[in-house]
Amino acid sequence: MNAVFIYSTLRYPPLFTLVAGPGDLVQIAARLDGFAVERVQGARSPMLVPRAGAQAQGVVLRGVSPARMARLALFDLPVGDWFAPVTVQTDAGPVAAQVCLARDGLVSDGTPWVLDDWVATDAAVTLLVARELAATDPWPDAAGKARQWPMIQARADAAMRARAQTIPATLRHAAVPDDVVWQDQSPLVGQFFRYATIALTHRRFDGTRSPPLPREVLVGVDAAVVLPYDPVRDRVLLVEQVRTGPTRRGDPNPWCLEPVAGIVDAGETPHDAAMRECAEEAGLVPDRLEPMFAIYASPGSSTDYFHCFLGLADLPDTLPRRGGLEEEDEDLRLHLVALDDALALIDTGEANAGQLVAMLLWLARHRDRIRNQSGMSNPGGASSKPSN
């Protein structure tokens, strides 16, 4: 058994309960002399910094088993390494303990980290991260967590966006809290996306409640999707790449035509992610992004949610025809296609990615307005700009 000094976000009781797991631990108020708790530069995370005359406030935990020590250490992995010995001071005297010290390369921004401030701004999303880890059995090792951490954080951010969104319910049911209640029924599976087995009950249209319904869900992320469009040349840019969904289905041609798309990383807005993906996939910086709509890709089986934008851009013939990031093993071919020709691909079935079909049809509906706003004197007609 070990003693551990906690000075970080784990001092927040709901978070500690999720991370430490079941079973009580003795917590004693303590301080670490000669150290201050300050914010990591560029983040809102805490780190211990040697400061003469300072006192880092926290609690010391006694009787921590190796298994629980590993859980606590794993959660704090982004900011530190465990097993640094220290002596902390308590009302009952000094206690030998272990503490998470800052990893190499982390720098303080020089300002104090205050638990109450963190609770007000970051506790809710951090609890979502902890809940996903708590639903994973066994917990990943350090290398596995390092691989999964960006996606876990991106999913937590997506859940926060879902909580905050307000979408009209003029035709569909206007939901209220507890209309739908669900629980995980087994550990989450997967290294990148997750596969969840849940049971849910919901209010029926006749006012009664359904029995617990077993369901399986692909737990994905939010994505930013951009259809680059040149309103002067009246053409779009399409991305071609091989896709695993059609491959696994048995499609003899799993290469798909799609818009530019990518995951909304933790800390990004969908707009920022859309601009980043345009640069990464197509070497393109749109003049402006116009929101189109946001949709669930497959609401019966997936949490994936697409924030769709029209990217107003100059698309000359001289644009590169290859795109993507080599470090992500992306092999992309780029196509410049007249909008009418792209719409014809819907009828032939060659455009078979749902988000592309929806975005092309949206653009067809709004084309005249967009071309007129772009200064075209003959919206919907021949381009007045050279093709190159």
Secondary structure as the mmCIF struct_conf table of DSSP 4:
data_model
#
loop_
_struct_conf.conf_type_id
_struct_conf.id
_struct_conf.beg_label_comp_id
_struct_conf.beg_label_asym_id
_struct_conf.beg_label_seq_id
_struct_conf.end_label_comp_id
_struct_conf.end_label_asym_id
_struct_conf.end_label_seq_id
STRN STRN1 ASN A 2 ILE A 6
BEND BEND1 SER A 8 SER A 8
HELX_RH_3T_P HELX_RH_3T_P1 THR A 9 ARG A 11
BEND BEND2 TYR A 12 TYR A 12
HELX_RH_AL_P HELX_RH_AL_P1 PRO A 13 ALA A 20
BEND BEND3 PRO A 22 GLY A 23
STRN STRN2 VAL A 26 VAL A 40
TURN_TY1_P TURN_TY1_P1 GLN A 41 GLY A 42
BEND BEND4 ALA A 43 ARG A 44
STRN STRN3 PRO A 46 VAL A 64
HELX_RH_AL_P HELX_RH_AL_P2 PRO A 66 PHE A 75
TURN_TY1_P TURN_TY1_P2 ASP A 76 VAL A 79
STRN STRN4 GLY A 80 THR A 90
TURN_TY1_P TURN_TY1_P3 ASP A 91 ALA A 92
STRN STRN5 GLY A 93 ALA A 102
HELX_LH_PP_P HELX_LH_PP_P1 ARG A 103 ARG A 103
TURN_TY1_P TURN_TY1_P4 ASP A 104 GLY A 105
STRN STRN6 SER A 108 PRO A 112
HELX_RH_AL_P HELX_RH_AL_P3 LEU A 115 ALA A 134
TURN_TY1_P TURN_TY1_P5 ALA A 135 ALA A 135
BEND BEND5 THR A 136 PRO A 138
HELX_LH_PP_P HELX_LH_PP_P2 TRP A 139 PRO A 140
HELX_RH_AL_P HELX_RH_AL_P4 ALA A 142 ALA A 164
BEND BEND6 THR A 170 ARG A 172
TURN_TY1_P TURN_TY1_P6 PRO A 177 ASP A 178
BEND BEND7 ASP A 179 ASP A 179
STRN STRN7 VAL A 180 ASP A 184
BEND BEND8 SER A 186 SER A 186
STRN STRN8 VAL A 189 VAL A 189
BEND BEND9 GLN A 191 PHE A 193
STRN STRN9 ARG A 194 HIS A 202
STRN STRN10 ARG A 203 ARG A 203
TURN_TY1_P TURN_TY1_P7 PHE A 205 ASP A 206
BEND BEND10 GLY A 207 GLY A 207
STRN STRN11 ARG A 209 ARG A 209
HELX_LH_PP_P HELX_LH_PP_P3 SER A 210 PRO A 212
STRN STRN12 LEU A 213 VAL A 219
STRN STRN13 ASP A 222 ASP A 230
TURN_TY1_P TURN_TY1_P8 PRO A 231 ASP A 234
STRN STRN14 ARG A 235 VAL A 242
HELX_RH_AL_P HELX_RH_AL_P5 THR A 244 ARG A 249
TURN_TY1_P TURN_TY1_P9 GLY A 250 GLY A 250
BEND BEND11 PRO A 252 PRO A 252
STRN STRN15 TRP A 255 GLU A 258
STRN STRN16 VAL A 260 ILE A 263
TURN_TY1_P TURN_TY1_P10 ALA A 266 GLY A 267
HELX_RH_AL_P HELX_RH_AL_P6 PRO A 270 ALA A 282
BEND BEND12 GLY A 283 GLY A 283
BEND BEND13 ASP A 287 ASP A 287
STRN STRN17 ARG A 288 TYR A 296
BEND BEND14 ALA A 297 ALA A 297
TURN_TY1_P TURN_TY1_P11 PRO A 299 SER A 301
STRN STRN18 SER A 302 SER A 302
STRN STRN19 TYR A 305 LEU A 312
TURN_TY1_P TURN_TY1_P12 ASP A 317 THR A 318
BEND BEND15 LEU A 319 LEU A 319
BEND BEND16 ARG A 321 ARG A 321
STRN STRN20 ARG A 322 GLY A 323
BEND BEND17 GLY A 324 GLY A 324
HELX_RH_3T_P HELX_RH_3T_P2 GLU A 326 GLU A 328
TURN_TY1_P TURN_TY1_P13 ASP A 329 ASP A 329
STRN STRN21 LEU A 332 ALA A 338
HELX_RH_AL_P HELX_RH_AL_P7 LEU A 339 THR A 348
TURN_TY1_P TURN_TY1_P14 GLY A 349 GLY A 349
HELX_RH_AL_P HELX_RH_AL_P8 GLY A 354 GLN A 373
TURN_TY1_P TURN_TY1_P15 SER A 374 GLY A 375
BEND BEND18 SER A 377 ASN A 378
TURN_TY1_P TURN_TY1_P16 PRO A 379 GLY A 380
BEND BEND19 GLY A 381 GLY A 381
BEND BEND20 SER A 384 LYS A 385
#
